[in-house]
Amino acid sequence: MKKNILKATASVLCAAAITACAPVPSNQIDAADQKVRTAIPADSIIQLTEPDKTLDVTLMQALGDRKSQREFSDSLISLEELSSLLWAANGINREDGKRTAPSAVNSQDIDIYVCTADGAYLYDASQSRLVRITTENLCPAICGQKKLDAPLFLVMVADLSRYPEGLASQREVVEKLACMDAGYVSGNICLYCAAAHLATVPRASMNKDALARALNLKDTQIPVLNNPVGYAKDQADYSHAIDAYLTQEIGSQYAKGKYCVPFYTIIGLDESNADDIKVWGDFWVFNYNHVGDTLKCVSGGSHPGLMHIRKTGSRFAVASFDPVEDGSDNVPSAKRIFGDKYDTFQTVNSDDARREKLRAKVLAQYVRKHDIQATMYQDYGWPAKKLE
């Protein structure tokens, strides 16, 4: 299937990859570069990005996908992903300063510490930033006897002094309330990870005394829970396989451009058969030329369908692709391929406004990352638009 898109409504879904496919030495992107992602810096203060509130996943789908995962790949999550994760966990979602997670008597008693090999940071939701507390690697203290290779851990610390004076004096009561509040935050983390295809597991075990000393906690501050977060083991390899297939097998069918930009939204994933890993997705591929200050779309289109992935040697590769057909067979083939995921696919695929907004956002990230002197993008026959 090949759908040429030459209208403004032909847009891109943000989900996975940006790869250069034409032989342009100064801008050639390595095949392993799967996303427009900003590395988390090891600064004393890290300014977070705006949370991405456009995930095309329903609450019921996130609940259906939630699971505890304890094996992680070597891939690091990006600053953008961490920013969205922290906001979902316990960020401010109202003008009055209230949070995404509830707390007893609105005490807002739970602080989140982000712990990596580079140190530990306190999440400052009011300023949308991370403040470094220590450069010590606290991950071993969090793991304890159970080794976990997650790139980062979110540690939920309850501050009992934030409860009203009359209640704060009842230590046993407020400790129970704090455990409940930490559970709400951990639940948000689990749901976001399910929606964003990240791996996590809620844990109560950790060396609380060592953490309290290293984080310089007060007597009223208690580490309650922790969530390791990262990509599931081998998950990043799926993205690599999908990116390579979209660029080499589908993008190459179109009129050539300087940049081949595939994007996709994953609709469903079935890993029950290691020899036939099924990935349902709304896949898009576009080719651009760089003219003046504008990225001009020269070709591209939509390729929703089901990819069959299997491991070859140490890497994953797309073995076959079942595309949704064009013309009169479009709806029947989509229903056959997506099955019980068809309604979700329809919702994602038909939201032109969201796709166009995401397209501008991702292209803006792309030109910044690769130092391309472009401020606009344009579809054939339509006015140029500003990159966000």
N, C-alpha and C positions, 0 to 999 in steps of 0.2 A: 504494500500500500504506500502511495506517495501523494501527499496533499500539498500542493504549492499554495502558500498563503501570501497574498499581496494586498492585505487590508490592515487597517489599524486594529480591527478586532482580532486579527491573528496575533496572539500574544503568547507569553511564555509563563509556565508555572515554575516557581522557585522550589527546588527540592534538592538537587544533588550535584550538578557538575558544570564546569566551564572548561573546555579544552580547545586549544588551538589546533586545527587540523591541516592548515596550509603550511607549506615550507617557508616560514618567515623567521629567519634566524634571531632577530632581535626580540621577537615576541613569542617564540615557540615555548609552549608550556608542556612540562613533563607529564606523561600519561598518568602518573600517580597523583598529580594535583587535581583532586576530585571536586573540590568545592572552593567557592570564594569565601575564605575563612581568615580571620585575623587571629594570630597566635596570642595567647594570654601572656602579657608581659610580666616580668619579674620586678615590677616597680614597687616603691613603698606605698603609693596610692594608685589604684587602677580605676580609671573612669569606665563605667559600664556603658554599653550601647542601649538604645531603646529596645524594649522587648518586642519580639515579633509576635503579634497577636493574630496572625493570619493563617495559622496551621489549619489545613483542610481535613480535620479529623473531628468526628462527632464525639460527644461524651461517651455514648454507648460503645463506639468503636475503641476508644481508649481503654474503657473498662474491659472490653473483650480481649485486648492485647496485653493488659497488664500481667506481668509475671516477674518473679524474683530471678535475677541472673547474677551469678558469682564469677563468671569467667569473662575477661575483658581483652580486647585487642590492644595493640600498641598505639593505635591512633589517638591523638589528643583532641579533646573537644575544643571548639573555638571560643573566642571572647563573645561572639554574638550568641552562641548557644548557651554559654554560661549565664549571660545577662538575662536571657529569656527564662532560663531555668530558675534563677534566683527570684525573679519577679513572680513567677508562678508559685514558687514555694512559699514566700511570705513577703511579697512586695506590696507597695501602696497602690491601691486600686480606686481610691476615692479622694476627693478634695479635702475631706476632713482627716486624712492621714490613716484611715483604717486599712486593714490588710486583706490579702487574698485568703489568708488562713484565719479562722476565728480563734479567740482566746477568752478564757474565763474573765468576766467583768471587764472585758477589753483591756486587759493588763498588758498585752503585747509583750509577754514575758520571754518569748523565744528569740534568741539571737542565732544567726547561722555563721559558722566559721568555715571558710573554704581552705582546705588543707591539701597542699601538693608537695612535691619533692623540693620545691623552691621556698617553702615556708607556709605560714598560716595567715589568713586574712579574715577580718571581720566585715561582714556584709552590712553596709550603711544604706538602708533602704531610702531614707529621706534624701540623701545626696546621690543615690544611684551609683555607688562606688564601693570598692574594696579597700580597706585600710590594713596594711601589713602589721601584724602583731609580733611575729618572730620569723627569722629565716631558717629556723630548725625544721627538719623534715619530721613531721609528727605522724606520718602514715603508719610506721611500724607500731606506734603506741595505740593507734586506732584499730589496726588489724588484730593485734594480740597474737594468739597462737595460730589463728587462721590467716594464712597469707592470701592477700587479695591484690591483684596487679592493676587496680583501677588507677587512672591518671589523677583523680582527685576524690576527696571525701568531703561531704557536707556534714558538719557536726552541729547538732542542735543543742544549745546551752540555754537552760532556763534561769532567769534572774528573778528569784522569789521576792526581792525587795520592791518589785514593781506592782505587787498586789496592794490593795488598800490597807491602811495601817491596821485596822481591826482584824483583817483576814491574814495579813502577813505574819502575825504573831502565832498563828496556828500552823506550825511547821508541817505537821503530818498531812493536814488538809491541803495546803498549797502545793506540796510535793506531788500529791495525786493529781491535782489540777494541772500542774506543769507537765506531767507525763501525758495527759490528754492533749494539751496544747501542742506538745512536740509531735504527737501522733498525727494531728491535723496537718502540720507542716510536712511531715514525712509522706503523708498520703498525697499531698499536692505534688511532691517530688516524683512519686511513683507514677501518677497520672500524666504529668508532663513528659516523663521519660518514655512512657508507652506511646504517647502521641508523636513524639519527636524521634522515635526509633533509637532511643538510648537505653542502655542497660543499667539497672540499679537493684538494690535489695535493702530493705530497712533492717537495721541491726541495733541491738542494745549493748552488745559486748564491746568493750574497749577499756584501756587503762585510764580510768577517770582521774586518778590521782596524778599521773604523769601529765595528762592533758591540762588539768587545773593549774599545775605548776608552770608548764610551758606557756600557757595562755594568760598567766597572771590573773586568774579568776578570783573573785571575792568569795567569802564564805557563803554568800547567798546565791552564788552561781553554780549550777550543777550540770555537767554534761549528761544528756538523757538518751539521745539516739544519734545514729549516724547512717548516712547513705553513701556508699561508694557509687560513683557515676562514671560512665564511659561508653564506648561502643562495645557491643557484644563481640566476643571472639569470632573472627572471620567476617563480621558484618561489613567492615570497610572494603573487603575484597569483593563483595557483591556490587558495591558502588563502582569499583574499578572495572568490573566485568561489564556492567551496564553502560558506563561511560564509553568504554572502548567499542562496544557494539553500536551504540547510537552514532558515534563519530565515524567509525570506519565502514559500517555496513549500511547505515541509513543516511547519514550526512553526506557521504560521498556520492549518493545518487542525485543530489541536487546540483544546480549551477554553483560552481566554486566561489568561495569568498575568502577573504583573508583570515577570518575567524569563524570557526564552527562552534556553536554554543548549544549544547544539549541541556535540557532541563527536564525534570520529571517529578511527579508526585506519586509516591507509593500508595496504592489502594489496598493491597493485601500482600501477605508473605506467608508461605507454607514451607517450613524447613523439616517436615516430618520424614522426607525421603532425601537422604544426602546425595543420591545420584540424580535427583530431579527436584531441585529447589525452585519453587514457583514464586515469581514476583509479578503481581498485577500492578500496572501503572498507567498513568496518563503521561506519555512520553512526547516530548517536543524537540525538534531540531531546527536551528536557524543558522544561516551563513550571512556574515556581514563583511562589507568593505569599509575601510576608513577613508572618508573624503572630507578634507578640511577639519572641522571640529565635530563632524557627525559620523556616527556608525550607521551605515545604510544597509538595510536588509535586502539581500539579493535573492534569497530563496529560503525555503523551509516549510515546515508544517507539523501537523499533529499525527502521532503514531501510537494511539492507545492500544493496549493488548497485554498479553501474558508472555513473560520471558521464562524460559527453562534454563536453569543454571546448574552446572556440575563442576566438580573439582577436577582439574587436569594438572597432575604433578602437585606443585605447592600453591597453585593459583586457581581462582575460579574463572570460568568463561561461560558465555551464553551459548548453549548448545542449539537452541532453536527459539523461534519467536512466533507466537500466534497473534497476528494483528487483527484489529477490528476492521472490517471491510468497508469499502466506500459504497455510495449509491443506495439502492434498495435493500442491500444486505447489511447496511450499517447497524440498525437497531437489532435485528435478529442475531447478528454475529456478536455484538456487544453483550447482549443478554446471555448468549451461550458461553462466552469467554469469562465474563465477570460473575455470572451466577448470582449468588446472594449479595455480592458486592456491587451489583449494577446500580442501585439507587445512589450509593456513595460516589461511584464513578460519574454518574450523571450530574450530581451536584457540583463536583469538582470541575468537570469538563465544560459545563455550561456557564460558569461564572466568569464572563469576559472582563468585567470591571476589575475583579481581584487579580486576574492574570496580568492585565495591563499595568496595574500598580506594582505588582511584584516584578514584572519585567523591567520596568524603569529602575527599580531599587537594585536589582541584581546586576544590571548592566552598569549602573553607577559604581557598584563595588568592583566590578571587573576592570573598568578603566583606571580606577584608583590603584588597584592592586598591581596592575601591569604598566602603570605610567603611560597610558594612552591619552593623547591630547584630544579628548572629545568631551563635549558637554551636551550633545544632542543625539537622538537616534531617530530613524525615519523609515517608515514602510513605503513601498513604491506607490506613488500617486497620492500620498497623504502628507500633510504638513509635518515638519520635524517637531519632535517633542523633547522637552528638557529631561536630562537624566536627574533622578532624585538625589 
